[in-house]
Amino acid sequence: MDLAEGSEQYRTQGYFIADDAVDPEMLDPLLKATRRVKAKTRSREVDIYTHRTPEGEPWAIRGLFAPEFDEPVFAEYLMSQQVMQYVEPLLGADLRLGGVLIFTSPDEVDWSGGWHRDFGKNERDGSYEVEMEILNRPMQSMKWHLALVDDSCLQLVPGSHRRYRTEEERDRLLKNRHADISTQKVMHLKAGQTIFWNGNAVHRGVYNTRPERLTLAGSWQKHSEGDQPQETDERVAWMLADNVRAFLPERMRPAYDRWRALQSG
């Protein structure tokens, strides 16, 4: 799927899948680095910021740019031409640092985060007018998942990023978060495929212990002069550490500096 076709599907359906959004020679180093990070996090040898199940198993691992992990391949990947060929046409060349995190299946329990939209601190049960205002805001960021092994964990409702939720979706978003939705679609990815998708879509991740999930979630943010300072998200507060900037590739530092300049604490 070329960029024009993918952009149109992204607009109407809320996602598209690309076969060429990672350098094939980088895929194996990323997979090996991801396994090392998971092992260090699971043993708690390194734990920058980790989402864990109630049993203590990691299912989302952040802090991949931190020197404590010593895995520069993640920053190299985020800056790669293969990623930028999709990001810059939609966000422009002036970017503010996003990030990379690992989604992985816990080793001992199945896990599901439940249905949600990536609304942050915005109202999650608003009126039609409130929800449509959120959904119609200009595109300020782009996110994607790169499957390092075959992955069928992401499920979403195509087209739901453009409209008010249905009664069935409201029930799943607010009450029965682990029940199926009649219009859900499983995103089947082969190793090396990337899905670019809109977080406003109704979606969930289902993590089974077998097969193992090893997926990189990446993002970039659009930067504009006059952007207002923002309260630092606790999930990325580790990026304020004094040793992070020097560990980044030199060409990534301007994007990091734009991000850091807007952090209000």
N, C-alpha and C positions, 0 to 999 in steps of 0.2 A: 504494500500500500504506500503510494507516494504521499508527500506532505500535504498537497492540496486535498486529496481524497481523505486523508487522515484528519485534517483540520475540519472538514465538513462533517465527518462522522463524530468527531469530538463535540462539535457544536450541537448536533441533533441528538446523538445518543449518549454523550458524556464520556466517551472513551474511544481509543483506537489502539491497535497492536502493531508494533514495528519490529521488523526482523534485523534491522541494521543500526540499532541505537547503542551498541557496545562494540568495541574493537574485539574481534574474535580472539586475538592474542592476549587480551586482558581478562578474558572470561575465567580461565583457570587460575591465574593469580588472585582474582577476586574471590573465587570459591575457596581457595586455600586460606586466604586471609580471614574470610568469614568463619571458617571452621576454627581457626585459632582464636578469634575473638569470642566465639561462643564457648569454647572450652575454658578460656580465662574467666569469662563472666560467670559461667555455671559453677566454677570452683571458687569464685569470689576473689581470685588473684587480682583481677582488675574489675572495678565496678564504677563506671563514671555516672551513668544514669540508666537504670534497667527497669523495664516493666516486667513484673513477675506474677505468676498465678498465685492463688492462696497457698499452694504447696511450696512456693519459693522457686518455681521453675521459670527461667527467662523465656519470654515470648516476643519482646521487642527490645533491642539493644541500641542505645545511643552512645555518643561520645567517640565516634569512630575517627574524628580528626585529632583526638587528644594524643599527645606524645606517649602517654602511659601504655597505649595499645601498640604504638610504633608500627603502624600499618599505613604508609603513605599512599598506597594504591587507591584508597577510597577517595582521597582528594584528587588524585590524578584522573580517576574515572569521572568525577563530577565536572572537571574542567575539559574533558575530552571533546574532540570535534564531533564525534558520533552523537554525544548528548546535545551539544550546542546546535547542531543542524536542525533539531526539533524545537529547542527552547527559544533561540533568538528570533526566529520568524514570528513567534507568538507573543513574546514578552519584550523584544528589543534587545539591544546590546548593553544597555545600562542595567546591570543586575546587582542585586544585593544577595549576600550569601544565604542559601537555603541550607540543605544538609543531606546527609545519608544516614539511614539507620537500617538495622537488620530485623526482619521479621522471621521468626523461626518457631518451629513446633516444639513445645516442651517435650522433654525426654520421657516423662512418665505419665502424663495426663493429656487428654484431648482438651482443646480450648477454643472458645469463641468469644469475641468481644461484644457480640450482639449488634443489631441493626442501629445505624446512626448516620447522621450527616456531619461533615467536618465544619461545624458552625462555631467552634471555639467558645467564646463567652457570650455569643449572641443568643437571643431567645430561641428556644427549641420547641415551644408550643404556642407560637404566636398566631395572630389572626392571618387571614389571607394576605392583607396588605403588608403586614410585618414580614411574613415569610417571603413574599415576592420581592420586597425591597432588598432583602439579603441576597436572594438568588440572582437579581439583576444588577448587582454591583459589578463595575468593570473588573476584568481579569487582572489580578495582581500577582498571581503565583501559578506555577505549574508543577505538577507532581507526577510521579510514575513509579512503577514497580518493575525491576529487572529480575527475572527468574534465573537463579544460578543452577537450579535443578528443576525438573518438570514440576509445575505448580498449578493447582486448581483450587486454591484457598480463597481467593477473592470472589465475592458474589456482589452483584449490584443490580439495580433496577434501571434498565436503559431509559433515557429520557427524563428521569425523575429530577435531574438537576435544573430543569427549566420550568417546573410547575409546582403548584401547591400539592401537598401530600394527599393521598386518598385516605379514606377511613381505615382501610386495611393497613396502610403504611403507618398511619398515626398510632394504631394499636401496637404495631411491632416496634416503632421508635420509642414509645413511652411505657409500654406495659409488657407485652409478650416478646421480648427482644430476641429470643432464640428460636422462635417459631418461623417457619418458612413464609415467604411472600409468593403469591400465585404468579407474579410477573418477574421473579428473580431470574438472573442469568449467571451461570458459573463461568468465570473467565479462565479458560484452559490455556496455559502458557507452556511452551516447550522451553527447555534450558536455552538461554540466550535471547529469548523474546522479551520485549518490553511493552507494558501496557501504560499508556498515558491516559489519565482519567481525572475527572472532575470530582473533587471531594464533596461537592454539594449534592451529588447523587446519593440516594439511599443505598447503603452498602454495609457489608460486614466481612470479617475474615474468619474462616473456619480452619482451625489448625489441628490436624490429626497427627498422632505420633508416628504413624506410618501411612504413606511415605513422608519422610522428613521434609519440612519446609525450610528453604534457605533462599530468601528473597531480599534484595536491596530495594529500599524505598528511597527515592531521591526527590529533591525539589530545588527550585530556584525562585527568587522573588524579583519582581520588577522594581526598579529604583527610579524615583523621580525627585527632582529638586523641590524642596518644600515639604517632603514627607515628614509627618509629625513623630516626635519621640513616642516610644511605646514601652509599656511595662514588660520587663523581661519574662518570657515564658520560663517557668521553673524547669521545664524539660531540656532547655538549651542554655541554662545559666552557666553550665560548665565551660561554655565557649568564651566566657569573660576571664577565665584564668590567664595569668600572665604568660604561661608557657605555650599557649595554643597558637598565637599568631606566628611565632618563629618557626613552628613545625609545618605550617602550610606552605605550599609552593608559592614562590614570589608572585607569580601572576594571579594567584587567588587572593592575595592580601588586599587589593583595592576593594573587592567585593566584601571581604570581611570587615574592612574599616567602615564601609557604608553601613553595614549591619550594626557594628558596635557603636557607632556615633548616635544611633537612634535608641539605644537601650537606656531607659530611665531608672533602672534599678528594680 
